[in-house]
Amino acid sequence: MAVSITGLRNALATNLGTISGLRTAAEIPDNPSPPIAVVTMDGIDYDQAFKQGLTIYNFTVLVIVGRAAEREAQRRLDTYAQTDGIKSGVESDRSLGGLAYDTRVVNLTTIGSLQLNDQTYLVAEFAVAVYA
């Protein structure tokens, strides 16, 4: 199965678009408009089956929320961290429109602050594995 990394990123962003009120981006935007989920490439594990039969594409989904009201930002991230949040959105079509064998949100790796363009945001990083 010939796989396009751009196609996988776009499909992940499409799946994330099923989450009400959350903007999505398949590429890192210059000026994010929170709340937004941004799909970034983390790494590739080649040759996971015989004759290049399986490759694992590792992505990070950065969920960025505004930090104007810190408690509200934390509550919003808490909602996205629940199993019916980002995990459910990413896995809403586990084949990514036929591009993959399976897609899993592996874990929530980090919650912290992010400084962009003189603005401070609260961000959560979700690790996603795409098996293709």
C-alpha positions as CSV (number, residue, x, y, z in Angstrom):
1,M,0.0,0.0,0.0
2,A,1.7,3.3,-1.1
3,V,1.0,5.9,1.5
4,S,1.1,9.6,1.3
5,I,2.2,11.3,4.6
6,T,0.3,14.4,3.6
7,G,-2.8,12.3,2.9
8,L,-2.5,10.7,6.4
9,R,-2.2,14.2,8.0
10,N,-5.2,15.5,6.1
11,A,-7.3,12.4,7.0
12,L,-6.4,12.8,10.7
13,A,-7.4,16.5,10.5
14,T,-10.6,15.5,8.9
15,N,-11.4,13.0,11.7
16,L,-10.6,15.6,14.3
17,G,-13.1,17.9,12.5
18,T,-15.9,15.7,13.9
19,I,-15.3,17.3,17.4
20,S,-17.7,20.1,17.8
21,G,-16.1,23.6,18.2
22,L,-12.6,22.4,17.5
23,R,-10.7,23.9,14.5
24,T,-8.2,21.6,12.8
25,A,-5.0,22.0,10.8
26,A,-3.1,19.3,8.9
27,E,0.0,21.7,8.9
28,I,1.3,24.0,11.5
29,P,-0.4,27.4,11.0
30,D,1.4,30.7,11.3
31,N,-1.2,32.1,13.6
32,P,-3.3,29.4,15.3
33,S,-6.9,30.4,16.3
34,P,-7.7,28.3,19.4
35,P,-9.2,26.0,20.1
36,I,-7.3,24.1,17.4
37,A,-5.9,20.6,16.9
38,V,-2.7,20.6,14.8
39,V,-1.4,17.4,13.3
40,T,2.4,17.1,13.2
41,M,4.7,14.2,12.1
42,D,6.7,12.6,14.9
43,G,8.5,9.7,13.2
44,I,8.2,6.6,11.1
45,D,8.9,3.0,12.1
46,Y,9.7,1.1,8.9
47,D,9.6,-2.7,8.1
48,Q,7.2,-3.7,10.9
49,A,6.2,-6.8,8.8
50,F,7.8,-8.9,6.1
51,K,8.6,-7.3,2.8
52,Q,7.7,-3.8,3.9
53,G,4.2,-5.0,4.7
54,L,3.6,-2.6,7.5
55,T,4.9,0.9,8.4
56,I,3.9,2.7,11.6
57,Y,3.5,6.5,11.1
58,N,3.7,8.3,14.4
59,F,2.0,11.7,14.7
60,T,1.4,14.2,17.4
61,V,-1.8,16.0,17.7
62,L,-1.3,19.4,19.5
63,V,-4.5,20.7,21.0
64,I,-4.0,24.4,21.6
65,V,-6.5,26.4,23.7
66,G,-6.5,30.1,24.7
67,R,-5.2,30.9,28.2
68,A,-7.0,34.1,28.9
69,A,-9.0,32.4,31.6
70,E,-6.7,29.7,33.0
71,R,-9.3,27.6,34.7
72,E,-11.5,27.5,31.6
73,A,-8.5,26.6,29.5
74,Q,-7.7,23.7,31.8
75,R,-11.3,22.5,31.8
76,R,-11.4,22.6,28.0
77,L,-8.2,20.4,27.9
78,D,-9.8,18.1,30.4
79,T,-12.7,17.6,28.1
80,Y,-10.5,16.9,25.1
81,A,-8.4,14.4,27.2
82,Q,-11.5,12.3,28.0
83,T,-11.9,9.1,25.8
84,D,-14.9,10.7,24.0
85,G,-12.7,13.8,23.1
86,I,-9.6,13.7,20.9
87,K,-9.3,9.8,21.1
88,S,-12.9,9.4,19.8
89,G,-12.4,12.0,17.1
90,V,-9.1,10.6,15.8
91,E,-10.5,7.1,15.8
92,S,-13.9,8.0,14.2
93,D,-12.6,6.5,11.0
94,R,-9.7,4.2,11.9
95,S,-8.9,3.4,8.3
96,L,-8.5,7.1,7.5
97,G,-10.7,6.8,4.4
98,G,-8.9,3.6,3.3
99,L,-5.4,4.9,3.7
100,A,-4.5,2.9,6.8
101,Y,-5.0,-0.5,8.3
102,D,-5.7,1.0,11.8
103,T,-5.3,4.3,13.7
104,R,-4.9,4.6,17.5
105,V,-4.4,7.4,20.0
106,V,-1.7,5.9,22.0
107,N,-1.4,8.4,24.9
108,L,-1.6,12.0,26.1
109,T,2.1,12.8,26.6
110,T,2.2,16.4,27.8
111,I,0.1,19.3,29.1
112,G,1.9,22.6,29.3
113,S,2.3,26.2,28.1
114,L,3.2,27.2,24.6
115,Q,4.5,30.7,23.6
116,L,3.6,31.8,20.1
117,N,3.7,35.3,18.7
118,D,3.8,36.9,22.1
119,Q,0.8,34.9,23.2
120,T,0.7,32.1,25.8
121,Y,-1.5,29.1,25.2
122,L,-2.2,25.9,27.0
123,V,-1.4,22.8,25.0
124,A,-1.9,19.1,25.2
125,E,0.1,16.6,23.0
126,F,-1.6,13.4,22.0
127,A,0.5,10.6,20.4
128,V,-1.2,8.9,17.5
129,A,0.0,5.7,15.6
130,V,-1.2,5.0,12.1
131,Y,-0.6,1.5,10.8
132,A,-0.3,1.5,7.0
